[in-house]
Amino acid sequence: MKKILILLCAVFLLGGCAPKNGATVKLYFTEKGEIAEETRSVEQEGSVLETAIRTLLDGPRKMGHERVIPEGTTLLGVNIVGTVAEINLSAAFDTGTDAQRLLSRYTLIHTACSAGDVQKVKLLTEGVPLRSLQDGTMLGALGAADISLTEPGSSTPLLLTLYFPDATAAYLVPETRQITLTEGTSTAFAAVQELLRGPASSHLVSALSDKTVLLDAEIRNGICFVNMNAEFLKNTTGGRTWETAAVYSIVNTLTALPDVQEVRFLVEGETVSGPGTINLLGGFTENKSLYMPA
């Protein structure tokens, strides 16, 4: 009897009767104007990313969830290089009001970045990259943290807490600043850019030289990777004290963001120990000892 059962199982397997692979995907819709997450177990067709996108396009199943991606949108192709996914959709995807188009991009990017190892998404319609709703420039690859739901033309500010050194670089002092994010700019990138612009308060100074350029700032799993040009720390005058102020003005500013616990530095895309006297290898966390005593 056991032999018969084994033979029957073998016949079913060879005949293609084995169950197809399943996948658990996170999908993003809206509910009463807010972003709503829906986790679903589905039959996998193609890669997990392709499965997640097709499932998103099919629409929500949970009561109260609403699809924001326009009807008639179809997936034309997916190409993954490293951790960047290029997603090509039909022209219907980029239609509707600016607010609707922004929500469509947001829900698709968040869904894609929840599938597998995807960290950035480049969106195309009919093979043509999408353009920013703010200024019309061509959009590059965007991560889940790189797209703001602030509508184009909105004056709703984002409050940042920036840390600048005092005149002696003995302490870091907070300065609150209001900015408006543009589509495709992450909060982390905007925060470091504001540091490079320098303080508004006359009693504070910048520890970063005017030759320092921010190349990228990307948050992954609570870690913000800050990529600076080769001039970072090279032209910092005042020795190690000012280099410490330069490093921790960035670190303490970024760890003030709710989704950043640690900062790691890259120089021209590479992990290096220099170029200053401070070892940039490894991660940096908030340094509370640099705050001025109350």
Secondary structure by P-SEA (a helix, b strand, c coil): caaaaaaaaaaaaaacccccbbbbbbbbbbcccbbbbbbbbbbbcccaaaaaaaaaaacccccccccccccccccccccccccbbbbbbccccccccaaaaaaaaaaaaaaaaacccccbbbbbcccbbbbbcccccccccccccccccccccccbbbbbbbbbbcccccbbbbbbbbbbbcccccaaaaaaaaaaacccccccccccccccccccccccccbbbbbbcccccccccccaaaaaaaaaaaaaaaaacccccbbbbbcccccccccccccccccccccccccccc
